[in-house]
Amino acid sequence: MTSAPADPLRLCVYATVAALTWLAGPLAVTVFAALGLAGYLRARRAGLQRSKCVLRDVRLVMAYLAALTTAGLAGIGWQCWTWLT
């Protein structure tokens, strides 16, 4: 019998906190969401199907974290654009 893979719920929580504190800057959102996404990708490859995250389905959690990463990158791009113009 094999044990279930570890659920990186903590990383999902960090990404959510970063999203709620957007004023800290999009860099925080990007870093935490990317860390969470990497953790869930690793856990998914190890066989994790259900998460303790509110979204439950690992695929939904990964889509959420990918969206946060994209939003963070867009925010970084926007800040760079406003600094240059």
C-alpha positions as CSV (number, residue, x, y, z in Angstrom):
1,M,0.0,0.0,0.0
2,T,1.4,3.4,-1.0
3,S,0.8,6.5,1.0
4,A,-1.0,9.5,-0.5
5,P,1.2,12.3,-1.8
6,A,1.6,15.4,0.3
7,D,-0.9,18.1,-0.4
8,P,0.8,21.5,-0.9
9,L,-2.2,23.4,0.5
10,R,0.1,25.8,2.3
11,L,1.3,27.1,-1.1
12,C,-2.2,27.7,-2.3
13,V,-2.9,29.7,0.9
14,Y,0.2,31.8,0.4
15,A,-0.9,32.6,-3.2
16,T,-4.3,33.6,-2.0
17,V,-2.9,35.9,0.7
18,A,-0.6,37.4,-1.9
19,A,-3.6,38.1,-4.2
20,L,-5.5,39.7,-1.3
21,T,-2.6,41.9,-0.6
22,W,-2.1,43.1,-4.1
23,L,-1.0,46.4,-2.7
24,A,2.3,44.7,-1.7
25,G,2.9,44.5,-5.4
26,P,2.4,42.0,-8.3
27,L,5.8,40.5,-7.7
28,A,4.6,38.9,-4.5
29,V,1.5,37.5,-6.3
30,T,3.7,36.1,-9.1
31,V,6.3,34.5,-6.7
32,F,3.8,32.9,-4.4
33,A,1.5,31.7,-7.2
34,A,4.4,30.3,-9.1
35,L,5.6,28.4,-6.0
36,G,2.2,27.1,-5.4
37,L,1.7,26.0,-9.0
38,A,5.1,24.2,-9.0
39,G,4.1,22.4,-5.8
40,Y,0.8,21.3,-7.1
41,L,2.3,20.2,-10.4
42,R,4.8,18.1,-8.5
43,A,2.0,16.7,-6.3
44,R,-0.2,16.0,-9.3
45,R,2.5,14.0,-11.0
46,A,2.9,12.1,-7.7
47,G,-0.8,11.1,-7.9
48,L,-2.6,13.7,-5.8
49,Q,-6.2,14.0,-7.1
50,R,-8.0,15.8,-4.3
51,S,-6.7,18.9,-2.4
52,K,-7.6,20.3,1.0
53,C,-7.9,23.7,-0.8
54,V,-11.5,25.0,-1.1
55,L,-11.4,24.2,-4.8
56,R,-10.8,20.5,-4.0
57,D,-9.9,19.3,-7.5
58,V,-6.2,19.7,-8.1
59,R,-6.7,20.7,-11.7
60,L,-8.9,23.7,-10.6
61,V,-6.3,24.7,-8.0
62,M,-3.6,24.6,-10.7
63,A,-5.8,26.7,-13.0
64,Y,-6.4,29.2,-10.2
65,L,-2.7,29.4,-9.5
66,A,-1.8,29.8,-13.2
67,A,-4.3,32.6,-13.4
68,L,-2.8,34.3,-10.4
69,T,0.7,33.9,-11.9
70,T,-0.5,35.4,-15.2
71,A,-2.2,38.3,-13.4
72,G,1.0,39.0,-11.4
73,L,3.1,39.0,-14.6
74,A,0.6,41.4,-16.2
75,G,0.9,43.6,-13.1
76,I,4.6,43.6,-13.3
77,G,4.5,44.5,-17.0
78,W,2.0,47.3,-16.3
79,Q,4.2,48.7,-13.6
80,C,7.3,48.6,-15.8
81,W,5.3,50.2,-18.6
82,T,4.1,53.1,-16.4
83,W,7.6,53.6,-15.1
84,L,8.9,53.9,-18.7
85,T,6.2,56.3,-19.9
